[in-house]
Amino acid sequence: MSFSHLSHLECSRTGARYDADVVQGLSDAGAPMLARYDLDAVRAAVTPADLASRPPDLWRYHEVLPVRDPAHVTTLGEGMTPLLPLPTYGARVGVPGLRMKDEGLVPTGSFKARGAAVGVSRARELGVRAVAMPTNGNAGAAWSMYAARAGIGSLVVMPVDAPEITRRECVAAGAEVHLVDGLINHAGAIVKQAVADREGYQEVATLKEPYRIEGKKTMGYEIAEQLGWQVPDVILYPAGGGVGLIGIHKAMLEMRELGWIGDRLPRLVAVQSTGCPPIVDAFEAGLEESTLVDGTHTLAFGINVPKALGDFLVLRAVRESEGTAVAVSDEQILAELARLAADEGTWVCPEGAACFAAAARLREEGWIAETDDVVVLNTGSGLKYPETVPADVPVLPRDARL
Ligand SMILES: *Cc1c(COP(=O)(O)O)cnc(C)c1O
């Protein structure tokens, strides 16, 4: 029995085939590569019922993950996050069937751990000595922690104003960390040059290696499994590089081909900030690719990506699924974040809050129906963003009576 049924890699633009068992970057067309599996073999090897007895982490889907030898699996227990009903908040916004997939509970406090777990495991399997990446913070934190766990090196370059906690996580993991006075695209150029000069380093920037997306697609598998192999009507996702959305779409197509779910797919919503909305702009203009946005700014740092390498894949997934793309302001993000904590006792990250703001808006506009089952991805823990909530609480004298 094979642990993985990985078959080959495929250029996401041309469909050209590539060998999956050597370290690969972008395709010859300069596009991300997608992992392909022998799904007939997977269908014969495992059924949804078999999965039920496996450990509650993302490796339960190992047949459709790229790691061939279980000895190379690098895990900190990531995956199988709760899919929480939100009855109070849902009633407030008129979507009683609203649920939150809470990725704040994974190691390193963001869903970047999924991509890092699978990406680092496969890099280690293919003999990579160190991984190198630009990051807005959470990816660097996750990849450097998983690299430490795997016993390989990590090089991280991040904007100077990325959340400081993520910088500290990289330092704690023993990564080589650098700050740049610029945005993630500036960090990317520095990493690219460094990797070219260093032996055994792999560039693992968003979509520049094929396996981060495989880790993130497990969110799609989990949502279906947690709903009894049904899919919701709508899934909202905060899109920066868009890996999670591309991954969830890929998971849906794979599960449909496997016969694990029916024909109907969820409508996927890409949520961005009005301070950085390249994918929303492209969606509204009917374009297949986004245009670089200058001078972007948002407190939702994870979605401050002025031009994503996989933008065309995000737009394709949104359109194919009859979804949409929505931008919300930082004010709306902060308001929703506070409301959710007060209504449900859950402190989401700003990126997750953006999706709640978008869900409320789409309900108001009628794009989401009252009867829809809706899943919002909260991609990280609010604890990583303490400054989103005020702390100006008065100090009492010791003899105070309340
Ligand atoms: C990175 C990140 C995102 C965006 O993820 P992409 O895969 O780049 O679209 C959203 N939320 C948080 C908390 C992140 O760290």
The ligand as an SDF file (V2000), in Angstrom:
LIG
                    3D

 15 15  0  0  0  0  0  0  0  0999 V2000
   -1.0590   34.3850    4.9760 C   0  0  0  0  0  0  0  0  0  0  0  0
   -2.3310   34.6790    5.6200 C   0  0  0  0  0  0  0  0  0  0  0  0
   -3.5070   34.8380    4.8820 C   0  0  0  0  0  0  0  0  0  0  0  0
   -3.5410   34.7730    3.3920 C   0  0  0  0  0  0  0  0  0  0  0  0
   -3.1770   33.5100    2.9280 O   0  0  0  0  0  0  0  0  0  0  0  0
   -2.8280   33.2590    1.4050 P   0  0  0  0  0  0  0  0  0  0  0  0
   -2.6890   31.8180    1.2830 O   0  0  0  0  0  0  0  0  0  0  0  0
   -1.5800   34.0190    1.1270 O   0  0  0  0  0  0  0  0  0  0  0  0
   -3.9600   33.8150    0.6120 O   0  0  0  0  0  0  0  0  0  0  0  0
   -4.6750   35.0500    5.5770 C   0  0  0  0  0  0  0  0  0  0  0  0
   -4.6840   35.1200    6.9240 N   0  0  0  0  0  0  0  0  0  0  0  0
   -3.5880   34.9790    7.6650 C   0  0  0  0  0  0  0  0  0  0  0  0
   -3.6870   35.0770    9.1540 C   0  0  0  0  0  0  0  0  0  0  0  0
   -2.3640   34.7510    7.0500 C   0  0  0  0  0  0  0  0  0  0  0  0
   -1.2580   34.6030    7.7830 O   0  0  0  0  0  0  0  0  0  0  0  0
  1  2  1  0
  2  3  1  0
  2 14  2  0
  3  4  1  0
  3 10  2  0
  4  5  1  0
  5  6  1  0
  6  7  2  0
  6  8  1  0
  6  9  1  0
 10 11  1  0
 11 12  2  0
 12 13  1  0
 12 14  1  0
 14 15  1  0
M  END
$$$$
